Amino acid sequence: MNGNPMSGQETKSTTIANKLEEEILSKKYQAGENLPSQHELATQFNASSRSVREAFKNLEAKGLIKVRQGKKAIVQSNSLDQFVESLSASMMNQHTPDKKLLTDLMQVRTTIEVSATRELSRDPNRMLIVRSLDRACTRMEHLLPGLEGGKDPELLKQFKSTEFDFHAALIKSNDNIILSSIYENLAPQLYSALDRLPETYSEQRKKVNEYRYLVDALENGQTDLAVALTLVNLTNIKDKFETLDL
């Protein structure tokens, strides 16, 4: 694989928020504990205070931390259950979910899938799921040549369905039954929106290559690489989604 998979993909505030979220969900910082000060985090990430404040807003919106004036932020929860349940209720109350809700769901999807990738890469019994991912990846590789030129809508439908299966297999490997169940109920609405994303053949080929790298990284227990690949893939999808006019 050439190049740095993480290059240029995230703003500083997103990088900080993702890292802190990971540490909170993995209970490096337990509920009730203080996070490092904004100044300490700005130094750690070589970022501005504004970037740290934006990251804090993101985490506070998810119910993970509580920001206190003049004091260090405190960890409020080590799970996203409450956030996802709130999101679920909001979406179920709207006949047609708006872009903000779908964007929030995409953030949830990213969190669940990155967490699942990390845990799966460390699981000594991971090969059953890895083989499932490998089969989906092989299926996409076989379909890929037929997508060049974009003339066969049925092949494209099969490709996207297999890709969704790939992500679903990863998400279901997460041991949080509540998150996975809620996500599964909301996924059709998200996938309906994602189905509208335009992709060139070159982008499809690049993505399939990254899925293959991800399967190999999971098989070999390369946690950092697997997490980076998952995060880059989902960030690319989110960035494309945000340009859609829903």
N, C-alpha and C positions, 0 to 999 in steps of 0.2 A: 504494500500500500504506500502511495507516495503522498508526501505532505503531512501537515499536522491536521488531524481531523477536527480540532477545535478552533482553528484559525478563523478569526473574524466572525464568529457565529453569535457571540453574545455581547451585550453591553456590560459595563462594569456592575451596574445595579443588579442585572439578571444573574451574573456570575456569583455575586455575593449572596443574593437571595437563594440561589440553588444550593450553594455550599452550606449555608446555615440551615436550610430546610433539611438537607441530607443529615446534618449533624444532630438536629433536633429529633428527626424521625428515628434515627439510629440510637437515640438516647445518650449521645455524648453530653448533651445538656438536658437534664431532667426537668420536668415540670416543676416550677417554683424556683429554679436556679436563674441567676443573672447571666445574660450574654456579655461578652466583652464590651467595653465602651465603644461609642461611635469612633472616637479618636483611635483606639486600638485596632478596630476593624479597618479603618481607612488606611492605617499604616500597613497592616497585614496584607491588604489587597492592592496597595498602591493606588488608592482611589480617593476621590473627593468625599467630603462629608455629605454632600448632596446625594451621591450615589448610595451611600450607606443608608441615608434617610429613606430613599426610594425603595431600597431592599426591605427595610423595616416595614414600610407601608404594605408591601406585598405580603410579607409574613403575617402581619397583623390582620389583614383582610382574610387570611386563611385560618385565623383563630389560633395560630401557633405561638404568637408572642403578644405581650402587652407593652406598649411604649409609654413610659412615664416621663413627664417633664422634669428635667434636671437630674434624672436617675438613669441607671442602666436598664435596658429593656429586660423584661423577665419572661421566661418561657411559660406559656399558659397551657400548652397541651403537647403531648408527644405523638399525636395522631391527627389525621385529617378527617376522621369520621364525621365530626360535627359540620365541618365545611362542606363535605360532599352531601350530607343529608340535607343541608340548607339549599345547596345547589339543586339537588334532586327535586325538592319541593317547589322551588322557583320554576324549574323547567316543566314540571308536571302541571303547574297552574297556568301555563301558557300554551295555547293551541299550536302556535308556531314560535319556537324559541328564537329570541333575538341574537344578534351577533355577540353581544357581551356575554350572554349565558353560554353560548357555544365556545367562546374563547376561554371562559372559565373552565368548561369541561375539558378543553384541550390541555389546560394547565394541570388538571387533575390526572388526565391520561398520562401526561409526561411524568408526573411524580410517581404514579403507580408503576409505570413501565420501567423507569430508571431504577426504582427500588427493587422491583422484581428481577431486573437484570443483575443487579449487584448481588442479591441473595442467591440467585440461580448459579452464578459463576463460582460461588463458594460452597455450593451444596454437593457433598460427595455422591449423592444419588441423582445427580442432574441429568444423566445421559438419556433417560426416557424422554424427557421434555426436549433436550437438545436434538435428539433424533427426529422428533416431530417438527421442530424448527428447520432442521436440515431438509426434510421432505418438502416442506412448503417452499424453501429457498430453491431447491432443485426444480420444483414445478415452475416457479417464476423464471428460472434460467431457461427452461425448455420452451416457455411461451414467448420469451423475449424476442427471438428472431422474427416471429410473425407480427410483432407490433411495429416494426420499421415501416414507415410510410403511413401508419395509422388508418389502414383501409378496412380492418376487420373489427367491428364493434363487439362481436361475441368474444374474440380473443382478449380484448381489453377488459371486458367484464370478468372473464375468468382470471385475468392477471390481478385485477383489483380485489376480487373475492379472495384469492390466495394470499394476497398481501394482508388483508384484514385478518385472515386466519393466523398468519404469522404473528401479528401483534396480539391477537387474542390469546394465543398459546403462551406468550410471554406474560401477559397480564394475569392469566389464570394461575401461573406458577407462584404468584404472590400469595402469601399465607393469610392475608387479611380478607376474610370472607365477606365482611360488611362492604368494604370498598369495592371489591371485585363484583359483588352482586349488584350494587347500585350502578357501577360503571356499565355492567352488562345490560341493565335496563335502559340506560340512556344512550348507549353506543349507537343504536340504529339512527337516532336523530343526528348524532355527530357524523356518522359515516355517510349519511345522506348529503350533508353539506360538503364533506371531504370529497365525495364522488364528483363534485363539480370542479375540482382543482385541475387546471390544465397542466399537462406534462409533455415535454418533448421526448423523443426516443432516447436521446443522449442522457436526459435526466433519469429516465427509467433504467437504463443500463447502469449508470453510476450508482443508483440506489440499490439495484440487485447485487452489485459488487460489494457494497457496504453491508448488505444483509449477510452475504457469504463470509465477509471478514468477522461479522458479529458472531455467527455460528461457530466459526473457528476459535474466536476468543473465548466464548462460553465453554466450548469443549475443552480448551486448554487451561481454563481457570484464570484467564487474564482479566481480572476484575476491572482495572482502570481503563483498559482499552475497550472492553465491552460497554461500560457505562458511557464513555466518551462517544462511541459510535451510536448508541441509542439516543443520547442527548442531541447529537448533531442532526440525526435523522428527524427527530420529532420537532426540533427547532426550525429546521428547513420547512417542514410541513406547516408549522404554525405561522411562519413568516409569509408563506404563500397564501394561507387561509385569510390572513389579515388584509390582503389586497382584494379579496373577493367582495363584490357588491351584493350583499344578501338582501 
